[in-house]
Amino acid sequence: MGYKNSKGTISIDKHRNSIRLRWRYQNKRYSISLTYYSKENLKLARKKAILIESDMLNDTFDFSLNRYKLSCETLQTIPHKSFVEYFEEWVKFYKQMDCEYNSDYNSTRNIIKKWGEVNSSNILRKLNAEPNSAVTYNRRLSYLKGFVRWLVKRGIWKDDPLEDAAKRKIPKKNLPTRKPFTLEEIKKVLDAFKFDTYCPKSSATKHSHYYPFIYFMFKTGVRNAEAIGLRVGSIDLPLNQIHIKEVLARTLKNTSSLHRVRKETKNGKERILPLTSDLLEVLLPVIKNKNADDLVFQSPNGLAIDDNNFRSRIFKKILKDLGIDDRVLYACRHTFGSRCIDEGITPVMTAFLMGNNPETALRNYTHQITIPKDLPKI
């Protein structure tokens, strides 16, 4: 990256995160490093380049180069902050998140607070010393890698000690509460919701109110927060498409609607799902007369659904009454992924539909619900 003035005499480039001027005068090469590379400091460097060129043309060149150095008053200096303060700045202004509400960034910040002084020579050692699971370690490593790259780009750190740090291998676990439902179990669960089979007669809230929500979860395999945060405007009726582009995520304070925050999907990407005829039939009644910004699925009070309360008060009890092993709501997603693989949909397409990468699809959703009766012939 560099800059040359109109005469091509002075060149400006980025050298080790600093701005460097280079030129020739009277058959001799000159160079000078000014300050760390930024848009603001680059403007000052260009002014100095013009000054040097002017002095050379007018035979007033300062061979000591003192005239061309940036004064402390004009420099845009990097304010001295602690490692934690830089992390908070990065999260707030560059990741557009809030450490006070986002549990992942909050826990990472708390860890580095505990570390005390952090520098490029000890950060990896401190991270490796934490008694974290492979999943937690990889998540925090990912955050810190992005943060340290930013530190290097800003010129705050000279090198990136995490660049070659490898993720830990995640052992595959079959959690009973995430075990995929069979087709028979899915039908029983949906019927129980639709017909209020186990809903107390005295209950003010009928289980059937949540039928569209649970049907959508089984049918699409979206994440809980993606379904909860789905807005009417994300359903494209003319094109028969559903756009999954945001979530209504829980925060550290609570899972209720008042404490949820709207943000991008887990991988930051939008994906499009087909609006099938059966989904359309289920969704049309719940989006009728709603505005584009309204939630598709709402509690009886018109608020966002609290998935924790929904599971403990309704979903869990229905499974128990049906004689089905207890599951978390996330098992609907595992069911969708497993059925996609089982029905011959490629891992790549399964990953696309679920907003994952193919490796994750293979690792998490290859639970064969039905064992094949035969093996490939040879």
KEKE-3310 file (N, C-alpha, C; in steps of 0.2 Angstrom, whole numbers, plus 5000, padded with zeros to 4 digits):
npx = (5004:5003:5008:5010:5016:5010:5022:5029:5040:5041:5038:5025:5023:5017:5025:5029:5018:5019:5021:5030:5041:5049:5063:5073:5087:5099:5106:5106:5098:5084:5075:5061:5053:5037:5025:5013:5002:4988:4972:4971:4984:4990:4986:4993:5006:5006:5006:5019:5026:5024:5030:5043:5046:5044:5054:5065:5064:5066:5079:5080:5082:5082:5094:5096:5084:5075:5066:5056:5050:5036:5028:5025:5013:5005:5004:4993:4991:4991:4980:4984:4979:4972:4973:4961:4952:4955:4950:4936:4933:4935:4925:4914:4914:4918:4914:4901:4894:4889:4897:4891:4879:4880:4884:4895:4905:4906:4910:4922:4929:4929:4938:4950:4951:4955:4967:4976:4991:4993:5001:5010:5018:5013:5000:4994:4999:4992:4979:4979:4981:4969:4955:4946:4933:4934:4925:4922:4935:4939:4930:4933:4946:4944:4938:4948:4958:4953:4952:4966:4971:4966:4972:4985:4984:4980:4993:4996:5000:5015:5016:5007:5003:4994:4991:4995:4989:4981:4964:4956:4952:4936:4928:4915:4899:4885:4872:4858:4847:4847:4844:4839:4821:4810:4801:4788:4787:4788:4776:4767:4770:4767:4753:4748:4750:4743:4729:4727:4729:4734:4732:4727:4710:4707:4716:4722:4730:4731:4738:4738:4741:4754:4757:4760:4773:4780:4779:4785:4798:4802:4800:4809:4822:4828:4838:4834:4833:4832:4820:4812:4815:4810:4803:4788:4791:4801:4796:4793:4780:4777:4788:4789:4798:4808:4817:4831:4839:4842:4842:4833:4841:4845:4850:4863:4855:4842:4830:4818:4807:4809:4822:4829:4840:4841:4850:4863:4863:4871:4882:4883:4878:4865:4852:4842:4826:4815:4798:4787:4772:4765:4770:4766:4753:4752:4758:4751:4739:4744:4752:4743:4736:4746:4760:4776:4787:4782:4783:4783:4780:4772:4770:4755:4753:4757:4770:4788:4792:4797:4809:4814:4805:4794:4799:4800:4787:4778:4782:4791:4782:4772:4780:4783:4770:4767:4775:4788:4806:4814:4818:4828:4823:4831:4833:4824:4831:4842:4835:4830:4842:4848:4838:4839:4851:4849:4840:4846:4850:4864:4878:4883:4872:4864:4871:4870:4856:4854:4863:4876:4893:4899:4907:4902:4889:4891:4897:4888:4875:4874:4866:4860:4844:4836:4843:4851:4846:4854:4870:4882:4885:4899)
npy = (4994:5011:5028:5040:5057:5069:5071:5060:5059:5058:5044:5035:5023:5009:5002:4989:4993:5006:5023:5027:5037:5039:5044:5051:5062:5072:5061:5053:5041:5043:5040:5041:5037:5040:5039:5028:5019:5026:5033:5046:5050:5047:5058:5068:5064:5065:5079:5082:5076:5084:5095:5091:5089:5102:5109:5103:5107:5121:5122:5122:5111:5101:5093:5087:5082:5085:5095:5088:5079:5073:5083:5081:5087:5087:5074:5059:5051:5034:5031:5027:5012:4999:4981:4975:4986:4990:4978:4980:4991:4986:4976:4984:4995:4989:4976:4978:4975:4972:4971:4969:4963:4953:4936:4928:4937:4944:4934:4931:4943:4944:4934:4938:4949:4943:4939:4949:4958:4958:4952:4951:4940:4932:4929:4918:4907:4910:4908:4895:4889:4890:4881:4875:4868:4860:4866:4879:4884:4885:4894:4906:4907:4910:4923:4930:4929:4937:4949:4952:4953:4965:4973:4972:4978:4991:4995:4993:4981:4973:4961:4945:4934:4924:4919:4907:4898:4883:4876:4866:4849:4843:4832:4821:4821:4812:4819:4815:4823:4830:4821:4816:4817:4803:4800:4796:4801:4814:4817:4813:4823:4835:4833:4833:4846:4853:4849:4851:4841:4837:4849:4857:4860:4871:4880:4896:4898:4890:4875:4874:4887:4888:4879:4883:4888:4877:4868:4875:4875:4861:4859:4867:4868:4879:4889:4892:4906:4911:4908:4913:4927:4929:4940:4946:4953:4945:4935:4930:4931:4932:4926:4914:4911:4911:4922:4920:4930:4937:4937:4935:4937:4929:4937:4941:4944:4939:4927:4932:4942:4956:4957:4953:4954:4961:4954:4950:4934:4918:4915:4927:4927:4928:4917:4908:4900:4888:4892:4881:4872:4867:4874:4887:4886:4884:4896:4907:4910:4916:4927:4935:4951:4958:4969:4972:4973:4966:4952:4935:4924:4924:4926:4923:4935:4944:4946:4942:4925:4916:4905:4896:4896:4891:4878:4872:4873:4869:4861:4851:4845:4840:4830:4821:4817:4810:4800:4801:4802:4815:4831:4845:4860:4862:4850:4849:4855:4847:4836:4840:4842:4829:4821:4827:4823:4809:4807:4809:4822:4832:4835:4848:4855:4853:4860:4873:4875:4875:4885:4882:4876:4863:4854:4854:4850:4837:4832:4834:4830:4818:4807:4792:4789:4778:4762:4756:4742:4735:4733:4742:4734:4723)
npz = (5000:4995:4991:4979:4975:4962:4954:4956:4965:4979:4988:4998:5010:5018:5032:5042:5050:5051:5044:5030:5022:5006:4996:4982:4982:4974:4970:4981:4992:5003:5018:5029:5044:5050:5059:5067:5056:5049:5044:5047:5051:5038:5030:5036:5033:5019:5017:5022:5012:5002:5006:5007:4994:4989:4995:4989:4976:4978:4983:4997:5005:5019:5026:5038:5041:5051:5049:5043:5051:5061:5073:5090:5094:5082:5079:5078:5091:5099:5111:5128:5134:5145:5142:5143:5142:5128:5123:5126:5118:5105:5105:5106:5096:5084:5083:5086:5098:5115:5129:5141:5139:5130:5132:5128:5125:5137:5146:5141:5142:5156:5159:5154:5162:5174:5171:5172:5168:5151:5136:5120:5122:5132:5131:5124:5132:5144:5140:5136:5149:5155:5162:5151:5142:5126:5116:5122:5123:5110:5105:5113:5109:5095:5096:5103:5093:5083:5089:5092:5080:5076:5085:5080:5068:5071:5076:5089:5094:5089:5083:5079:5090:5090:5078:5072:5081:5085:5085:5097:5097:5096:5106:5101:5107:5112:5117:5127:5129:5117:5107:5091:5086:5082:5067:5070:5084:5081:5075:5085:5095:5088:5086:5099:5103:5093:5095:5108:5117:5130:5137:5151:5156:5163:5159:5155:5144:5129:5122:5109:5104:5102:5092:5078:5080:5086:5075:5065:5070:5070:5056:5049:5056:5062:5073:5090:5094:5082:5077:5086:5085:5072:5059:5052:5040:5035:5028:5013:5003:4989:4982:4989:5000:5015:5024:5034:5044:5056:5074:5090:5103:5119:5134:5147:5158:5157:5149:5145:5135:5137:5140:5129:5115:5098:5085:5072:5064:5070:5062:5055:5043:5030:5026:5015:5016:5008:5007:5010:5005:5016:5026:5023:5025:5038:5043:5038:5045:5057:5053:5048:5046:5052:5055:5045:5054:5065:5076:5070:5078:5093:5111:5121:5126:5117:5116:5114:5113:5127:5127:5137:5147:5140:5137:5149:5155:5146:5134:5140:5148:5139:5132:5142:5146:5134:5135:5130:5129:5138:5131:5125:5117:5107:5101:5091:5080:5079:5075:5062:5055:5056:5049:5036:5032:5033:5023:5011:5007:5004:5014:5012:5007:5018:5028:5023:5023:5037:5041:5045:5044:5032:5039:5052:5050:5047:5058:5069:5064:5059:5065:5063:5061:5056:5054:5040:5030:5022:5016:5005:4990:4984)
capx = (5000:5008:5006:5015:5013:5010:5028:5032:5046:5040:5033:5023:5021:5016:5031:5029:5013:5021:5021:5037:5042:5056:5064:5080:5089:5106:5109:5106:5092:5082:5069:5060:5047:5034:5021:5009:4998:4981:4970:4972:4991:4992:4985:4999:5012:5006:5008:5026:5029:5023:5035:5050:5047:5045:5061:5070:5064:5068:5086:5080:5081:5085:5098:5095:5077:5071:5060:5051:5047:5030:5028:5021:5007:5001:5003:4987:4994:4987:4979:4986:4973:4973:4971:4953:4949:4955:4945:4929:4933:4935:4918:4908:4914:4920:4909:4894:4891:4889:4900:4886:4873:4882:4887:4901:4910:4906:4914:4929:4931:4930:4944:4956:4952:4958:4974:4981:4994:4993:5005:5010:5022:5010:4992:4993:5000:4987:4973:4980:4981:4962:4952:4940:4931:4936:4921:4924:4942:4939:4926:4937:4952:4941:4937:4954:4961:4950:4954:4973:4972:4964:4978:4991:4982:4981:4999:4996:5005:5019:5016:5001:5005:4989:4990:4996:4986:4976:4959:4956:4948:4930:4925:4908:4895:4878:4868:4852:4842:4847:4843:4833:4815:4808:4795:4782:4787:4786:4768:4763:4771:4763:4746:4747:4750:4737:4723:4727:4728:4736:4731:4722:4704:4707:4722:4721:4734:4730:4744:4738:4743:4761:4757:4764:4780:4784:4779:4791:4805:4803:4800:4815:4828:4831:4840:4828:4833:4830:4812:4809:4815:4808:4798:4784:4794:4806:4792:4792:4775:4777:4793:4789:4804:4809:4824:4833:4844:4843:4840:4832:4845:4844:4856:4865:4850:4836:4828:4812:4807:4811:4830:4832:4842:4841:4857:4864:4863:4877:4888:4883:4875:4858:4851:4835:4823:4809:4791:4783:4764:4762:4772:4762:4746:4753:4760:4746:4734:4748:4754:4737:4735:4752:4765:4782:4791:4780:4785:4778:4778:4772:4767:4748:4752:4759:4778:4793:4792:4803:4810:4815:4798:4790:4801:4799:4780:4773:4786:4793:4776:4769:4784:4782:4763:4767:4780:4794:4811:4815:4822:4828:4820:4836:4833:4821:4836:4846:4830:4830:4849:4848:4833:4841:4857:4846:4836:4851:4853:4871:4881:4884:4866:4861:4874:4867:4849:4855:4867:4882:4898:4898:4910:4898:4884:4893:4899:4882:4869:4874:4863:4856:4838:4835:4849:4850:4845:4859:4877:4884:4888:4905)
capy = (5000:5017:5034:5045:5063:5070:5071:5053:5060:5055:5038:5034:5016:5006:4998:4987:4996:5013:5027:5028:5041:5037:5048:5052:5069:5073:5055:5049:5039:5045:5038:5043:5034:5045:5037:5022:5019:5027:5037:5053:5051:5047:5065:5072:5062:5068:5086:5082:5074:5090:5100:5089:5090:5109:5111:5100:5111:5127:5121:5123:5104:5100:5087:5083:5079:5087:5099:5084:5074:5075:5085:5078:5091:5085:5066:5056:5045:5029:5032:5021:5009:4992:4976:4975:4992:4989:4973:4983:4996:4982:4973:4989:4999:4985:4970:4981:4971:4975:4966:4969:4959:4947:4931:4925:4942:4945:4929:4932:4949:4942:4929:4942:4953:4939:4937:4954:4961:4953:4955:4946:4934:4928:4928:4911:4903:4911:4905:4887:4887:4890:4874:4876:4863:4862:4871:4885:4886:4887:4900:4911:4908:4914:4930:4933:4930:4943:4955:4953:4955:4972:4976:4973:4982:4997:4996:4993:4976:4972:4954:4942:4928:4919:4918:4900:4894:4879:4875:4860:4844:4843:4825:4820:4819:4811:4821:4812:4828:4833:4816:4817:4813:4799:4803:4794:4805:4821:4817:4813:4830:4840:4832:4835:4854:4855:4847:4852:4834:4837:4855:4858:4863:4877:4884:4902:4898:4884:4873:4875:4893:4887:4874:4885:4889:4871:4865:4879:4872:4854:4859:4871:4867:4885:4890:4894:4913:4913:4907:4918:4934:4930:4945:4945:4955:4941:4930:4933:4927:4931:4921:4908:4911:4913:4924:4920:4935:4940:4933:4939:4933:4930:4941:4938:4946:4935:4925:4935:4947:4962:4957:4950:4959:4959:4955:4945:4927:4916:4916:4933:4927:4927:4911:4908:4893:4887:4892:4875:4873:4865:4879:4892:4884:4885:4903:4912:4913:4919:4933:4939:4958:4960:4973:4969:4972:4962:4945:4930:4920:4928:4923:4925:4942:4948:4947:4937:4919:4914:4897:4893:4895:4887:4871:4870:4873:4866:4856:4846:4841:4836:4824:4817:4814:4806:4794:4802:4805:4822:4834:4852:4862:4862:4844:4850:4857:4841:4831:4842:4840:4821:4819:4829:4818:4802:4807:4810:4829:4832:4839:4855:4858:4853:4865:4879:4876:4876:4891:4879:4873:4856:4850:4854:4846:4830:4830:4835:4828:4811:4802:4788:4787:4772:4759:4753:4735:4731:4737:4742:4728:4724)
capz = (5000:4995:4988:4976:4973:4955:4951:4958:4968:4986:4989:5005:5010:5025:5033:5049:5053:5052:5038:5028:5016:5003:4990:4980:4981:4973:4969:4987:4994:5009:5020:5036:5047:5054:5065:5065:5050:5050:5038:5049:5050:5031:5028:5038:5029:5012:5018:5023:5006:4997:5009:5005:4986:4988:4997:4984:4970:4980:4986:5004:5008:5026:5026:5044:5040:5057:5047:5040:5056:5063:5080:5095:5094:5076:5078:5081:5095:5101:5118:5132:5138:5147:5137:5144:5139:5121:5121:5126:5113:5100:5105:5106:5090:5078:5083:5087:5103:5121:5134:5147:5138:5126:5137:5126:5125:5144:5149:5138:5146:5163:5159:5153:5168:5179:5169:5174:5162:5145:5131:5115:5124:5137:5130:5122:5138:5149:5137:5137:5156:5157:5162:5147:5137:5119:5113:5125:5121:5103:5105:5115:5104:5089:5098:5104:5087:5079:5093:5092:5073:5076:5089:5076:5062:5074:5078:5096:5095:5083:5080:5081:5093:5090:5071:5071:5087:5082:5089:5100:5094:5100:5106:5099:5112:5110:5123:5127:5128:5110:5103:5087:5087:5076:5063:5074:5089:5079:5074:5092:5098:5084:5087:5106:5103:5089:5098:5115:5120:5137:5140:5157:5153:5166:5157:5151:5137:5125:5119:5102:5102:5101:5087:5073:5082:5086:5068:5061:5073:5067:5049:5046:5060:5064:5080:5094:5094:5075:5076:5091:5082:5065:5058:5046:5034:5032:5025:5006:5000:4981:4980:4993:5003:5021:5025:5041:5044:5062:5080:5096:5107:5126:5137:5153:5163:5157:5143:5143:5129:5139:5140:5123:5110:5091:5082:5067:5065:5073:5058:5052:5036:5029:5022:5012:5016:5004:5010:5007:5005:5022:5030:5021:5028:5046:5045:5035:5050:5062:5051:5045:5049:5056:5051:5043:5059:5070:5077:5068:5084:5099:5117:5122:5128:5111:5117:5111:5116:5131:5126:5143:5150:5135:5137:5156:5157:5141:5130:5144:5151:5134:5131:5148:5145:5128:5136:5126:5133:5139:5126:5125:5111:5102:5098:5085:5075:5077:5071:5055:5052:5055:5044:5030:5030:5032:5017:5006:5006:5005:5020:5010:5007:5024:5031:5020:5026:5044:5043:5047:5039:5031:5044:5058:5048:5047:5065:5073:5062:5056:5069:5059:5064:5054:5052:5033:5031:5018:5015:4998:4987:4981)
cpx = (5004:5004:5011:5012:5013:5016:5032:5038:5046:5036:5031:5020:5020:5021:5031:5024:5014:5021:5028:5037:5049:5056:5071:5081:5096:5109:5110:5099:5091:5076:5068:5053:5044:5030:5017:5004:4991:4979:4972:4980:4994:4991:4991:5005:5012:5008:5016:5029:5029:5029:5042:5051:5048:5052:5066:5070:5067:5075:5086:5080:5085:5088:5098:5089:5073:5065:5054:5047:5041:5031:5024:5014:5002:5000:4996:4990:4989:4986:4981:4980:4976:4971:4964:4950:4949:4950:4938:4928:4931:4928:4913:4908:4915:4916:4902:4890:4892:4891:4895:4880:4875:4886:4894:4907:4911:4911:4921:4932:4933:4936:4950:4957:4956:4965:4979:4984:4995:4997:5006:5014:5019:5003:4991:4994:4995:4980:4973:4979:4974:4959:4946:4939:4934:4932:4922:4930:4942:4935:4930:4943:4950:4941:4943:4959:4959:4952:4962:4975:4971:4970:4984:4990:4982:4988:5001:5001:5009:5018:5009:5003:5000:4987:4990:4993:4981:4970:4959:4951:4942:4928:4918:4905:4888:4874:4861:4846:4842:4846:4838:4827:4814:4802:4788:4782:4785:4779:4765:4764:4767:4755:4744:4746:4744:4730:4722:4726:4729:4736:4726:4716:4704:4712:4720:4724:4733:4737:4744:4740:4750:4762:4761:4771:4783:4784:4785:4798:4807:4804:4807:4822:4832:4833:4834:4827:4831:4823:4809:4809:4813:4802:4794:4787:4799:4803:4790:4787:4775:4782:4793:4795:4804:4816:4826:4840:4846:4840:4837:4835:4844:4851:4858:4859:4844:4835:4821:4812:4810:4819:4833:4835:4842:4848:4857:4864:4870:4883:4888:4881:4868:4857:4843:4832:4817:4803:4787:4776:4762:4764:4768:4755:4746:4754:4755:4742:4738:4751:4749:4737:4741:4757:4772:4787:4789:4783:4780:4775:4778:4769:4759:4747:4755:4767:4782:4792:4798:4804:4811:4809:4794:4792:4799:4791:4776:4777:4788:4787:4773:4773:4783:4775:4763:4772:4786:4800:4812:4820:4822:4825:4824:4836:4829:4826:4840:4841:4830:4836:4850:4844:4836:4847:4854:4842:4840:4852:4860:4873:4881:4877:4863:4864:4871:4860:4849:4859:4873:4887:4897:4901:4906:4892:4885:4895:4893:4876:4868:4871:4858:4849:4835:4841:4847:4850:4850:4865:4878:4887:4895:4906)
cpy = (5006:5022:5038:5051:5064:5069:5064:5054:5057:5049:5037:5027:5014:5001:4996:4991:5004:5016:5028:5032:5039:5042:5048:5059:5069:5066:5051:5047:5041:5042:5040:5039:5039:5043:5030:5024:5020:5032:5045:5055:5051:5054:5069:5070:5064:5075:5086:5080:5080:5095:5098:5091:5098:5112:5109:5105:5118:5127:5123:5116:5104:5093:5083:5080:5081:5091:5094:5079:5077:5077:5081:5081:5088:5078:5064:5050:5040:5030:5026:5018:5002:4987:4975:4980:4992:4984:4976:4987:4992:4979:4978:4992:4995:4979:4972:4976:4974:4969:4964:4964:4953:4942:4929:4931:4944:4940:4929:4938:4948:4938:4934:4947:4950:4938:4943:4957:4956:4956:4949:4940:4930:4926:4921:4906:4904:4908:4898:4885:4887:4883:4874:4869:4865:4867:4878:4888:4888:4893:4906:4912:4912:4921:4934:4934:4936:4950:4957:4955:4963:4976:4977:4978:4990:4999:4996:4987:4975:4966:4951:4935:4922:4917:4910:4895:4890:4878:4868:4855:4843:4836:4825:4817:4818:4813:4819:4817:4832:4827:4817:4814:4809:4803:4802:4799:4812:4822:4817:4820:4835:4839:4834:4843:4856:4854:4848:4846:4834:4844:4855:4862:4870:4882:4890:4902:4891:4882:4874:4882:4893:4882:4877:4886:4882:4867:4868:4876:4866:4855:4862:4870:4873:4885:4893:4902:4915:4913:4912:4925:4935:4935:4944:4947:4950:4935:4933:4929:4926:4926:4915:4906:4914:4915:4924:4924:4938:4935:4938:4935:4935:4934:4938:4939:4941:4932:4928:4940:4954:4963:4954:4956:4957:4960:4950:4938:4924:4917:4922:4933:4926:4921:4911:4901:4893:4888:4887:4876:4872:4871:4885:4892:4886:4892:4908:4915:4917:4926:4938:4946:4960:4964:4969:4968:4968:4955:4940:4926:4924:4924:4926:4932:4947:4949:4941:4931:4918:4907:4893:4891:4890:4879:4868:4869:4870:4860:4850:4841:4837:4830:4819:4813:4809:4800:4795:4805:4812:4825:4841:4854:4862:4855:4844:4851:4851:4836:4833:4840:4833:4819:4821:4824:4811:4802:4809:4817:4829:4836:4846:4858:4858:4859:4872:4880:4878:4882:4888:4878:4866:4851:4849:4850:4838:4827:4830:4831:4821:4806:4798:4786:4780:4768:4755:4745:4731:4736:4737:4736:4729:4718)
cpz = (5000:4992:4985:4974:4965:4951:4952:4961:4975:4986:4997:5005:5017:5026:5041:5053:5054:5045:5036:5022:5013:4997:4988:4979:4980:4973:4976:4989:5001:5011:5027:5038:5051:5060:5063:5060:5052:5045:5040:5048:5043:5028:5030:5034:5022:5012:5018:5016:5001:5000:5007:4998:4985:4990:4992:4978:4972:4983:4993:5008:5014:5026:5032:5045:5046:5054:5045:5045:5059:5071:5084:5095:5088:5076:5081:5085:5097:5109:5122:5136:5140:5141:5137:5141:5131:5119:5121:5120:5106:5099:5103:5099:5084:5078:5084:5092:5110:5126:5140:5146:5134:5131:5135:5127:5133:5147:5147:5142:5153:5164:5159:5158:5173:5177:5171:5168:5157:5139:5126:5117:5129:5136:5128:5128:5143:5146:5138:5144:5159:5157:5158:5143:5130:5115:5116:5123:5114:5102:5107:5111:5098:5091:5099:5098:5083:5083:5092:5085:5072:5080:5084:5070:5065:5076:5085:5098:5088:5079:5083:5084:5093:5083:5069:5076:5084:5087:5092:5097:5098:5100:5104:5105:5110:5117:5122:5126:5121:5105:5098:5088:5081:5073:5067:5080:5087:5078:5080:5095:5095:5085:5094:5106:5099:5092:5105:5119:5128:5140:5145:5154:5157:5164:5153:5144:5135:5122:5112:5099:5100:5095:5081:5074:5082:5079:5064:5064:5070:5059:5046:5050:5062:5071:5084:5093:5087:5074:5080:5088:5075:5064:5052:5040:5031:5029:5018:5002:4992:4979:4984:4996:5010:5022:5032:5041:5051:5068:5085:5101:5115:5128:5144:5159:5163:5150:5141:5138:5131:5139:5134:5118:5103:5088:5076:5068:5068:5069:5054:5045:5036:5025:5020:5013:5011:5009:5007:5008:5012:5027:5029:5025:5035:5047:5043:5041:5056:5060:5048:5049:5053:5051:5050:5049:5065:5070:5074:5073:5090:5105:5117:5123:5123:5112:5114:5116:5120:5131:5132:5147:5146:5136:5144:5158:5152:5137:5134:5146:5145:5132:5136:5147:5139:5129:5132:5130:5133:5134:5127:5118:5105:5098:5092:5079:5074:5073:5064:5052:5051:5049:5037:5027:5028:5025:5011:5004:5008:5011:5018:5010:5014:5028:5029:5023:5033:5046:5047:5042:5038:5036:5050:5056:5049:5054:5070:5071:5058:5061:5065:5063:5062:5051:5045:5034:5027:5018:5008:4996:4984:4976)
residu = (MET:GLY:TYR:LYS:ASN:SER:LYS:GLY:THR:ILE:SER:ILE:ASP:LYS:HIS:ARG:ASN:SER:ILE:ARG:LEU:ARG:TRP:ARG:TYR:GLN:ASN:LYS:ARG:TYR:SER:ILE:SER:LEU:THR:TYR:TYR:SER:LYS:GLU:ASN:LEU:LYS:LEU:ALA:ARG:LYS:LYS:ALA:ILE:LEU:ILE:GLU:SER:ASP:MET:LEU:ASN:ASP:THR:PHE:ASP:PHE:SER:LEU:ASN:ARG:TYR:LYS:LEU:SER:CYS:GLU:THR:LEU:GLN:THR:ILE:PRO:HIS:LYS:SER:PHE:VAL:GLU:TYR:PHE:GLU:GLU:TRP:VAL:LYS:PHE:TYR:LYS:GLN:MET:ASP:CYS:GLU:TYR:ASN:SER:ASP:TYR:ASN:SER:THR:ARG:ASN:ILE:ILE:LYS:LYS:TRP:GLY:GLU:VAL:ASN:SER:SER:ASN:ILE:LEU:ARG:LYS:LEU:ASN:ALA:GLU:PRO:ASN:SER:ALA:VAL:THR:TYR:ASN:ARG:ARG:LEU:SER:TYR:LEU:LYS:GLY:PHE:VAL:ARG:TRP:LEU:VAL:LYS:ARG:GLY:ILE:TRP:LYS:ASP:ASP:PRO:LEU:GLU:ASP:ALA:ALA:LYS:ARG:LYS:ILE:PRO:LYS:LYS:ASN:LEU:PRO:THR:ARG:LYS:PRO:PHE:THR:LEU:GLU:GLU:ILE:LYS:LYS:VAL:LEU:ASP:ALA:PHE:LYS:PHE:ASP:THR:TYR:CYS:PRO:LYS:SER:SER:ALA:THR:LYS:HIS:SER:HIS:TYR:TYR:PRO:PHE:ILE:TYR:PHE:MET:PHE:LYS:THR:GLY:VAL:ARG:ASN:ALA:GLU:ALA:ILE:GLY:LEU:ARG:VAL:GLY:SER:ILE:ASP:LEU:PRO:LEU:ASN:GLN:ILE:HIS:ILE:LYS:GLU:VAL:LEU:ALA:ARG:THR:LEU:LYS:ASN:THR:SER:SER:LEU:HIS:ARG:VAL:ARG:LYS:GLU:THR:LYS:ASN:GLY:LYS:GLU:ARG:ILE:LEU:PRO:LEU:THR:SER:ASP:LEU:LEU:GLU:VAL:LEU:LEU:PRO:VAL:ILE:LYS:ASN:LYS:ASN:ALA:ASP:ASP:LEU:VAL:PHE:GLN:SER:PRO:ASN:GLY:LEU:ALA:ILE:ASP:ASP:ASN:ASN:PHE:ARG:SER:ARG:ILE:PHE:LYS:LYS:ILE:LEU:LYS:ASP:LEU:GLY:ILE:ASP:ASP:ARG:VAL:LEU:TYR:ALA:CYS:ARG:HIS:THR:PHE:GLY:SER:ARG:CYS:ILE:ASP:GLU:GLY:ILE:THR:PRO:VAL:MET:THR:ALA:PHE:LEU:MET:GLY:ASN:ASN:PRO:GLU:THR:ALA:LEU:ARG:ASN:TYR:THR:HIS:GLN:ILE:THR:ILE:PRO:LYS:ASP:LEU:PRO:LYS:ILE)
# end
